[in-house]
């Protein structure tokens, strides 16, 4: 197996790692499929080595590392050192794909760009900023202008910034997503789409995906279910997961197929409270994700 160091050495003349999201689709592309990435927060604050060991078992080759309070894996990586983390990635055949940092927000990501770039990763995820103050179009345009130096830094490091449509934020509503997509003029920033934060209408979500098209750089397979802020029986809490809840993902995956989406897909939910695994053990977490993955793959056969 090629080590991460050898892989990165062989890729020095390429702007991003092999299989980059920035590659142009060709007519001879293979049949559409979903490429999965594991959000480490699904495993709460379990040891990072346990999470990496489970990642390939969930049908994924890539990991998205989360910090406190949803997990503490970024802190675990810092404590063990980047060299040791690199060794663990090689040991389990996993690549670092993303770093999620709602704690830093979109304007404090530049140091983490260096870390992500070192590992050949591609996306830093954050929310936008406070909700609109006066006019949605002008507020979104101003936000894009404020992002510009950070977009330039992302280009310098060969990575991208993904802005999630988070609740109570400027980029939240369907209109804000469309306006944001229209104002982006760089491949180094895009939208991380979370259906959880949208009206639970499959046709509407599918239309948003078609409207934002190439500006979609990450997709959360995540529905609202009964929410994620109140304590409830675990079976009810897990209705956020595809196949556990009521949202029909078939039209949504059909839209991803229509735009030939080439980014990663996270099977995702939030536990209550934050920072715990979605289920008590790593094995149970992986099994739940695999159940959702089977559901998504079944939906895909019907598109």
Phi, psi and omega in degrees: 000133179292130179285161178300321180297317179295320179300312181294324179297321182286345185256012188295337180269002181252137184298327175223168183300161178305143183078018184304147176292346182272355182291148179277135179290142179245163183294339181263021177297148177294168179305144184302136177211164177267137175253118187266149173226144183261124172281120185298338181295340176300334181259012178058230182250030173295159180304138182302327179296322177296320180295316179295323179295327182277337188306309180297334180289345180263010179082019182238152174250353187236151179238143174247114186270128180249149176259182170304143013258356182284335177200186173222030186286329175295322177292322177297319178298317180297320181292320182280338182095149185293327179295316179295320177298319178299319178298320180293320176301315178296319182300320184259005177066037182242148176244144173284118180257321186217156167235126179258131185217071171293338179293328182269333185075178187283349187253008181228036187261356193294323177295323180288337174300322180295319179295312181299317181297322179304324184265006181074019179283174191234327190228137169251125183257137175208169171276186179267254174206191184308158184296169187301144181259318185230290184234125186302313183298313182290325179294318179293318178300318178296319178299317179297320178296320178294331180284342192309311180297332180282326174296318178297321177294321178298319178297320179300322183267359179071034179231180179227154175258126176252122180260120180274147174280081187269151180300145177060031179236166180302311178268096182218309188280163174306317180296318181295324178295316180294318179296316179301313179300320181293332184267352179282130177232024179225143175283359185258016172212148180193193187252132170257105191270124179244101178303335178309322185267012180242162171307139186277062181240107184305321181293320178295314180298319178298318180296320177299316179301315179294323182291320183275339171046241186293350178279354175279116182242353172206144181232126175265117172280087194205119178250168186285323183055232178257016178090181186219027183240344180248140177294134180207168176305143187305319181299327177284320178301323185283000175294355171288338184278141175303135180089342176264328182262200188258346185292130177274112183276356183299310178296328181292314178292329175299322177291320176300319178295319182299320180272003182053052180299129183243010181274187178273159175238128175257125168279119199217153169195167172250133172274167174238121357282170176295150175098353175258158173296156179294336173222162190301325184240158179300322180297318179293321177300312181299319180297320179295318179295322179293325176298317177295320180298318177299320177297313181298318180295324176294318175301320182296327179293342182262005180272000000 
